[in-house]
Amino acid sequence: MLEATFEKAGLRDIEVRRVPSPVKLPTAAECVRFERESFGALHQMMVGLSDAERAQAWKAIEEALSRFETVDGFVGPCEMLVGVGVVQRA
């Protein structure tokens, strides 16, 4: 999608690379706190839930994320896509 967007914008010599970007925090609970404060999309997905259902969903998220806790803390898998392209000169 990123490459297609760059092409549509008129760029050439486009490269898109995946960059490992693990999320590192002390615990899974800290990751959930971060997500609750930062990710509006998660809140939008839960907008139709009651308070009790929302609390249950956050608990399930924390339980699922706990599998990424190590002796060194929480290390959640994540990657970013980095794209570059060259502007075509007329």
Kinemage of the C-alpha trace (Angstrom):
@kinemage 1
@onewidth
@group {chain A} dominant
@subgroup {mainchain}
@vectorlist {calphas} color= white
{ca met a 1} P 0.000 0.000 0.000
{ca leu a 2} L 2.855 2.369 0.839
{ca glu a 3} L 4.567 1.645 -2.464
{ca ala a 4} L 1.319 2.215 -4.405
{ca thr a 5} L 0.781 5.511 -2.589
{ca phe a 6} L 4.288 6.669 -3.462
{ca glu a 7} L 3.762 5.653 -7.098
{ca lys a 8} L 0.472 7.573 -7.202
{ca ala a 9} L 2.334 10.609 -5.849
{ca gly a 10} L 4.726 10.386 -8.789
{ca leu a 11} L 7.812 9.044 -7.015
{ca arg a 12} L 10.213 6.624 -8.694
{ca asp a 13} L 12.954 4.276 -7.479
{ca ile a 14} L 10.710 3.377 -4.563
{ca glu a 15} L 11.954 1.125 -1.770
{ca val a 16} L 9.954 -0.119 1.190
{ca arg a 17} L 11.750 -1.917 3.998
{ca arg a 18} L 10.548 -3.640 7.153
{ca val a 19} L 12.412 -2.454 10.226
{ca pro a 20} L 12.162 -4.532 13.416
{ca ser a 21} L 10.924 -2.188 16.152
{ca pro a 22} L 10.138 -4.258 19.240
{ca val a 23} L 8.160 -2.561 21.986
{ca lys a 24} L 10.187 -2.792 25.187
{ca leu a 25} L 8.553 -2.044 28.535
{ca pro a 26} L 8.948 -3.380 32.073
{ca thr a 27} L 5.782 -5.547 31.946
{ca ala a 28} L 2.761 -6.491 29.835
{ca ala a 29} L 0.644 -4.438 32.250
{ca glu a 30} L 2.763 -1.386 31.424
{ca cys a 31} L 2.206 -2.076 27.708
{ca val a 32} L -1.558 -2.148 28.274
{ca arg a 33} L -1.350 1.136 30.205
{ca phe a 34} L 0.576 2.653 27.289
{ca glu a 35} L -1.975 1.346 24.775
{ca arg a 36} L -4.910 2.604 26.833
{ca glu a 37} L -3.389 6.085 26.872
{ca ser a 38} L -2.099 6.169 23.310
{ca phe a 39} L -4.151 4.187 20.815
{ca gly a 40} L -7.443 5.816 19.912
{ca ala a 41} L -8.221 3.001 17.467
{ca leu a 42} L -8.465 0.520 20.340
{ca his a 43} L -10.886 2.805 22.131
{ca gln a 44} L -12.982 3.152 18.981
{ca met a 45} L -13.191 -0.627 18.632
{ca met a 46} L -14.500 -0.866 22.194
{ca val a 47} L -16.958 2.025 22.023
{ca gly a 48} L -19.972 -0.302 21.882
{ca leu a 49} L -18.930 -2.270 24.960
{ca ser a 50} L -20.252 -1.726 28.456
{ca asp a 51} L -17.789 -0.684 31.150
{ca ala a 52} L -17.640 -4.278 32.404
{ca glu a 53} L -17.079 -5.667 28.905
{ca arg a 54} L -14.388 -3.065 28.246
{ca ala a 55} L -12.589 -3.991 31.487
{ca gln a 56} L -12.810 -7.641 30.501
{ca ala a 57} L -11.384 -6.864 27.047
{ca trp a 58} L -8.416 -4.962 28.530
{ca lys a 59} L -7.786 -7.875 30.915
{ca ala a 60} L -7.824 -10.321 27.980
{ca ile a 61} L -5.391 -8.078 26.079
{ca glu a 62} L -3.033 -8.007 29.063
{ca glu a 63} L -3.230 -11.786 29.439
{ca ala a 64} L -2.453 -12.269 25.735
{ca leu a 65} L 0.467 -9.820 25.899
{ca ser a 66} L 1.920 -11.499 28.986
{ca arg a 67} L 3.367 -14.230 26.748
{ca phe a 68} L 5.897 -11.633 25.587
{ca glu a 69} L 7.271 -11.038 29.083
{ca thr a 70} L 10.847 -12.203 29.535
{ca val a 71} L 13.337 -12.036 32.384
{ca asp a 72} L 14.373 -8.690 30.886
{ca gly a 73} L 10.805 -7.329 30.802
{ca phe a 74} L 8.154 -7.056 28.116
{ca val a 75} L 9.378 -7.292 24.507
{ca gly a 76} L 6.452 -7.091 22.107
{ca pro a 77} L 6.996 -7.882 18.452
{ca cys a 78} L 6.544 -4.918 16.182
{ca glu a 79} L 7.884 -3.686 12.896
{ca met a 80} L 7.683 -0.479 10.949
{ca leu a 81} L 7.616 0.041 7.235
{ca val a 82} L 10.013 2.690 5.987
{ca gly a 83} L 9.565 3.935 2.451
{ca val a 84} L 11.666 6.159 0.248
{ca gly a 85} L 11.318 7.388 -3.300
{ca val a 86} L 12.779 9.919 -5.684
{ca val a 87} L 10.806 12.914 -6.917
{ca gln a 88} L 10.637 12.992 -10.684
{ca arg a 89} L 11.892 16.270 -12.077
{ca ala a 90} L 10.132 17.728 -15.104
